[in-house]
Amino acid sequence: MPSAFARTLSKTRVVVLLLLSIFSLALLISNGQFAHTLMKDGNVTIAPFISFNLAVSVMTMVTLLVMLIVGFVGQDPFTSWIVIEISWLGFLNILWLASSAYTSSQWQPLARTGVCSSGKPLPADFATICTDFQASMAFGWMGWILMSAYWGTLLAFAINSAKNGEPVWKSTLKTAGSGKAASTEFGSSLVFQPVKPRELDSASTIKETV
């Protein structure tokens, strides 16, 4: 197992999850302000893409921060297992792609008018909408790219380790980097000790005596 690479990936994980949490917060703020502006202008209903972005940002920020905190406090918790991270980040990755693509599709009609990029003075609320729209798209796509890069690297590392006969699916990156297998790896905790010849001789003697 390339322990050095696992240690580097373990440090990268912390940075990536923190950045994704920050991007999630930015996505939450921009879409929250977007919704606030629309409601202030008398719109009772919120556009579906805004609600979707809010849900994705909250779900991502909460779960990733929990994974980070539990990883620091706990001793190789299951939330930090590589198989869990690959599964959950893969799911979030799909949501971020859908969120970014959905927001971009809603931006196209506004972009065609050229209002936001005309350089002309705009009403305060309209200028806020343009800014929030662009911020939502920027942080959405950056988050998706960052998550995809880390997820792909983690998956490639796990598959490569399994091919080399050292599966790390139920190990954490910290454990993999230290060269130790997780105690729960595939549930194999039984250790068979070979019987020594002396023990066999003693057993035979006792049997003959009886």
Kinemage of the C-alpha trace (Angstrom):
@kinemage 1
@onewidth
@group {chain A} dominant
@subgroup {mainchain}
@vectorlist {calphas} color= white
{ca met a 1} P 0.000 0.000 0.000
{ca pro a 2} L 1.409 3.412 -0.905
{ca ser a 3} L 1.333 4.770 2.637
{ca ala a 4} L 2.950 8.062 1.640
{ca phe a 5} L 0.198 8.750 -0.886
{ca ala a 6} L -2.466 7.821 1.679
{ca arg a 7} L -0.989 10.280 4.187
{ca thr a 8} L -0.978 13.029 1.556
{ca leu a 9} L -4.554 12.181 0.596
{ca ser a 10} L -5.559 12.247 4.281
{ca lys a 11} L -4.304 15.844 4.606
{ca thr a 12} L -5.913 16.755 1.290
{ca arg a 13} L -9.207 15.352 2.560
{ca val a 14} L -9.355 17.855 5.407
{ca val a 15} L -8.678 20.782 3.067
{ca val a 16} L -11.206 19.569 0.491
{ca leu a 17} L -13.995 18.980 3.009
{ca leu a 18} L -13.393 22.396 4.592
{ca leu a 19} L -13.449 24.113 1.188
{ca leu a 20} L -16.629 22.269 0.230
{ca ser a 21} L -18.220 23.381 3.498
{ca ile a 22} L -17.257 26.988 2.700
{ca phe a 23} L -18.645 26.676 -0.847
{ca ser a 24} L -21.841 25.245 0.640
{ca leu a 25} L -22.133 28.221 2.976
{ca ala a 26} L -21.594 30.617 0.047
{ca leu a 27} L -24.254 28.754 -1.950
{ca leu a 28} L -26.621 28.956 1.013
{ca ile a 29} L -26.074 32.701 1.481
{ca ser a 30} L -26.400 33.613 -2.208
{ca asn a 31} L -29.592 31.597 -2.707
{ca gly a 32} L -31.012 32.710 0.626
{ca gln a 33} L -30.489 36.335 -0.338
{ca phe a 34} L -31.950 35.586 -3.776
{ca ala a 35} L -35.093 34.164 -2.156
{ca his a 36} L -35.295 37.092 0.255
{ca thr a 37} L -35.157 39.597 -2.612
{ca leu a 38} L -37.898 37.817 -4.533
{ca met a 39} L -40.159 37.599 -1.481
{ca lys a 40} L -39.538 41.265 -0.696
{ca asp a 41} L -40.772 42.134 -4.185
{ca gly a 42} L -44.052 40.357 -3.503
{ca asn a 43} L -43.295 36.865 -4.841
{ca val a 44} L -44.920 34.331 -2.538
{ca thr a 45} L -43.457 31.277 -4.240
{ca ile a 46} L -39.731 30.650 -4.577
{ca ala a 47} L -38.245 29.304 -7.801
{ca pro a 48} L -37.667 25.524 -7.568
{ca phe a 49} L -33.957 25.829 -8.384
{ca ile a 50} L -33.443 28.129 -5.388
{ca ser a 51} L -35.124 25.655 -3.037
{ca phe a 52} L -33.041 22.838 -4.511
{ca asn a 53} L -29.804 24.808 -4.067
{ca leu a 54} L -30.693 25.601 -0.462
{ca ala a 55} L -31.375 21.937 0.297
{ca val a 56} L -28.132 20.761 -1.346
{ca ser a 57} L -26.013 23.384 0.415
{ca val a 58} L -27.445 22.629 3.882
{ca met a 59} L -27.169 18.854 3.405
{ca thr a 60} L -23.565 19.134 2.227
{ca met a 61} L -22.389 21.557 4.891
{ca val a 62} L -23.946 19.667 7.799
{ca thr a 63} L -22.805 16.178 6.770
{ca leu a 64} L -19.256 17.175 5.803
{ca leu a 65} L -18.707 19.117 9.027
{ca val a 66} L -20.004 16.127 11.005
{ca met a 67} L -17.594 13.836 9.122
{ca leu a 68} L -14.695 16.177 9.891
{ca ile a 69} L -15.525 16.591 13.586
{ca val a 70} L -16.208 12.897 14.177
{ca gly a 71} L -13.000 12.056 12.310
{ca phe a 72} L -10.960 14.286 14.621
{ca val a 73} L -12.659 13.193 17.835
{ca gly a 74} L -13.294 9.496 17.164
{ca gln a 75} L -10.846 6.645 16.711
{ca asp a 76} L -11.252 5.484 13.101
{ca pro a 77} L -15.067 6.036 13.042
{ca phe a 78} L -17.120 4.326 10.348
{ca thr a 79} L -18.093 7.764 8.966
{ca ser a 80} L -14.487 8.111 7.821
{ca trp a 81} L -14.271 4.695 6.171
{ca ile a 82} L -13.204 5.036 2.574
{ca val a 83} L -16.207 3.066 1.313
{ca ile a 84} L -18.571 5.413 3.202
{ca glu a 85} L -16.857 8.533 1.876
{ca ile a 86} L -16.881 7.253 -1.693
{ca ser a 87} L -20.589 6.410 -1.470
{ca trp a 88} L -21.714 9.626 0.203
{ca leu a 89} L -19.504 11.987 -1.809
{ca gly a 90} L -20.627 10.229 -4.982
{ca phe a 91} L -24.237 10.972 -4.042
{ca leu a 92} L -23.444 14.600 -3.172
{ca asn a 93} L -21.481 14.932 -6.401
{ca ile a 94} L -24.591 14.066 -8.407
{ca leu a 95} L -26.622 16.616 -6.437
{ca trp a 96} L -24.037 19.360 -7.004
{ca leu a 97} L -23.926 18.627 -10.725
{ca ala a 98} L -27.719 18.757 -10.920
{ca ser a 99} L -27.808 21.946 -8.840
{ca ser a 100} L -25.202 23.738 -10.960
{ca ala a 101} L -26.728 22.632 -14.244
{ca tyr a 102} L -30.229 23.611 -13.076
{ca thr a 103} L -29.075 27.078 -11.989
{ca ser a 104} L -27.178 27.628 -15.248
{ca ser a 105} L -30.250 26.681 -17.279
{ca gln a 106} L -32.286 29.299 -15.393
{ca trp a 107} L -29.584 31.897 -15.999
{ca gln a 108} L -29.668 31.525 -19.801
{ca pro a 109} L -32.884 33.533 -20.431
{ca leu a 110} L -31.562 36.360 -18.257
{ca ala a 111} L -28.146 36.248 -19.889
{ca arg a 112} L -29.665 36.538 -23.374
{ca thr a 113} L -31.204 39.875 -22.449
{ca gly a 114} L -27.745 41.225 -21.587
{ca val a 115} L -29.157 43.173 -18.662
{ca cys a 116} L -26.718 41.872 -16.052
{ca ser a 117} L -23.679 42.412 -18.307
{ca ser a 118} L -24.698 45.687 -19.948
{ca gly a 119} L -22.761 47.822 -17.490
{ca lys a 120} L -25.730 50.141 -17.079
{ca pro a 121} L -26.968 51.149 -13.622
{ca leu a 122} L -29.613 48.740 -12.370
{ca pro a 123} L -32.230 48.963 -9.631
{ca ala a 124} L -30.843 47.717 -6.330
{ca asp a 125} L -32.970 44.579 -6.205
{ca phe a 126} L -32.234 43.673 -9.817
{ca ala a 127} L -28.509 44.155 -9.305
{ca thr a 128} L -28.708 41.875 -6.247
{ca ile a 129} L -30.446 39.197 -8.278
{ca cys a 130} L -27.741 39.325 -10.965
{ca thr a 131} L -24.977 39.064 -8.348
{ca asp a 132} L -26.635 36.219 -6.443
{ca phe a 133} L -27.306 34.309 -9.648
{ca gln a 134} L -23.663 34.540 -10.734
{ca ala a 135} L -22.351 33.705 -7.259
{ca ser a 136} L -24.606 30.644 -7.058
{ca met a 137} L -23.350 29.352 -10.403
{ca ala a 138} L -19.695 30.073 -9.616
{ca phe a 139} L -19.641 28.354 -6.220
{ca gly a 140} L -21.821 25.524 -7.507
{ca trp a 141} L -19.512 24.617 -10.374
{ca met a 142} L -16.350 25.105 -8.304
{ca gly a 143} L -17.745 22.835 -5.603
{ca trp a 144} L -18.681 20.167 -8.125
{ca ile a 145} L -15.236 20.253 -9.788
{ca leu a 146} L -13.419 20.047 -6.445
{ca met a 147} L -15.639 17.222 -5.180
{ca ser a 148} L -15.281 15.288 -8.451
{ca ala a 149} L -11.489 15.543 -8.360
{ca tyr a 150} L -11.239 14.299 -4.771
{ca trp a 151} L -13.876 11.590 -5.245
{ca gly a 152} L -12.172 10.257 -8.372
{ca thr a 153} L -8.755 10.221 -6.674
{ca leu a 154} L -10.125 8.435 -3.601
{ca leu a 155} L -11.922 5.836 -5.734
{ca ala a 156} L -8.799 5.195 -7.835
{ca phe a 157} L -6.721 4.791 -4.662
{ca ala a 158} L -9.169 2.288 -3.166
{ca ile a 159} L -9.397 0.230 -6.367
{ca asn a 160} L -5.635 0.216 -6.841
{ca ser a 161} L -5.092 -0.913 -3.237
{ca ala a 162} L -7.626 -3.717 -3.671
{ca lys a 163} L -5.877 -4.885 -6.846
{ca asn a 164} L -2.604 -5.031 -4.917
{ca gly a 165} L -4.193 -7.327 -2.346
{ca glu a 166} L -4.473 -4.637 0.333
{ca pro a 167} L -8.142 -3.568 0.396
{ca val a 168} L -8.823 -0.355 2.282
{ca trp a 169} L -12.592 -0.096 1.873
{ca lys a 170} L -13.254 -0.312 5.620
{ca ser a 171} L -10.160 1.626 6.598
{ca thr a 172} L -9.814 5.371 7.039
{ca leu a 173} L -7.189 7.350 5.146
{ca lys a 174} L -5.429 7.945 8.456
{ca thr a 175} L -5.243 4.191 9.101
{ca ala a 176} L -4.200 3.434 5.531
{ca gly a 177} L -1.480 6.069 5.754
{ca ser a 178} L -0.053 4.509 8.925
{ca gly a 179} L 0.206 1.129 7.222
{ca lys a 180} L -2.290 -0.494 9.610
{ca ala a 181} L -5.407 -2.300 8.487
{ca ala a 182} L -8.613 -1.350 10.195
{ca ser a 183} L -9.583 -3.791 12.904
{ca thr a 184} L -12.968 -4.171 11.241
{ca glu a 185} L -11.584 -4.827 7.790
{ca phe a 186} L -14.037 -7.295 6.266
{ca gly a 187} L -14.834 -8.506 9.804
{ca ser a 188} L -11.789 -10.740 9.956
{ca ser a 189} L -10.729 -10.750 13.570
{ca leu a 190} L -10.078 -14.466 14.037
{ca val a 191} L -6.447 -15.520 14.320
{ca phe a 192} L -5.548 -19.205 14.128
{ca gln a 193} L -2.459 -20.237 16.048
{ca pro a 194} L -0.551 -23.322 14.870
{ca val a 195} L -0.414 -26.208 17.350
{ca lys a 196} L 3.102 -26.893 18.550
{ca pro a 197} L 4.509 -30.477 18.488
{ca arg a 198} L 5.035 -30.428 22.277
{ca glu a 199} L 1.380 -29.728 22.843
{ca leu a 200} L 0.490 -32.695 20.629
{ca asp a 201} L 2.872 -34.975 22.549
{ca ser a 202} L 1.417 -33.867 25.895
{ca ala a 203} L -2.084 -34.510 24.671
{ca ser a 204} L -1.115 -38.003 23.500
{ca thr a 205} L 0.523 -38.837 26.833
{ca ile a 206} L -2.541 -37.761 28.786
{ca lys a 207} L -4.760 -39.861 26.528
{ca glu a 208} L -2.591 -42.977 26.981
{ca thr a 209} L -2.530 -42.474 30.789
{ca val a 210} L -6.285 -42.307 30.923
